[in-house]
Amino acid sequence: MLRTHTCGQLNKADIGSQVTLCGWVATRRDHGKIIFIDLRDRYGMVQVVFFPSRENIEVYEKAKELGNEFVILIKGKRS
């Protein structure tokens, strides 16, 4: 699977669309029922948000395991 955008390419025109990004985890912040990941590549940085729900509980649990400098590919809806 290839990325559709770099972290620096995302803009308002992409709101609501499905995007695939890859990069390094710069930071992970766990606020109980919500996890924030700052994902960076050589072009920029974006914030990725994980919520626990029936549809994506496995993804949410994986996000809990991420650490600094982990390399990930993620697909989701741009909001």
Residue pairs with C-beta under 8 A, 6 or more apart in sequence:
1 20
1 73
1 75
2 20
3 20
3 21
3 22
3 73
4 18
4 19
4 20
4 21
5 14
5 19
5 20
5 21
6 21
6 41
6 42
6 43
6 44
7 21
7 23
7 39
7 40
7 41
7 43
7 44
7 45
7 46
8 41
8 43
8 44
9 43
9 44
10 19
10 44
10 46
10 78
14 78
15 78
15 79
16 77
16 78
16 79
17 77
17 78
18 75
18 76
18 77
18 78
19 75
19 76
19 77
19 78
20 73
20 74
20 75
21 39
21 41
21 46
21 48
21 73
21 74
21 75
22 41
22 71
22 72
22 73
22 74
23 39
23 40
23 41
23 71
23 72
24 39
24 40
24 41
24 69
24 70
24 71
24 72
25 37
25 38
25 39
25 66
25 67
25 68
25 69
25 70
25 71
25 72
26 38
26 39
26 40
26 45
26 68
27 36
27 37
27 38
27 68
28 35
28 36
28 37
28 38
28 63
28 66
28 67
28 68
29 35
29 36
29 37
30 64
33 51
33 52
34 49
34 50
34 51
35 49
35 50
35 60
35 63
35 64
36 47
36 48
36 49
36 50
37 47
37 48
37 49
37 50
37 63
37 66
38 45
38 46
38 47
38 48
39 45
39 46
39 47
39 48
39 72
39 74
40 46
48 74
48 76
50 56
50 59
50 60
50 63
51 60
52 60
53 60
66 72
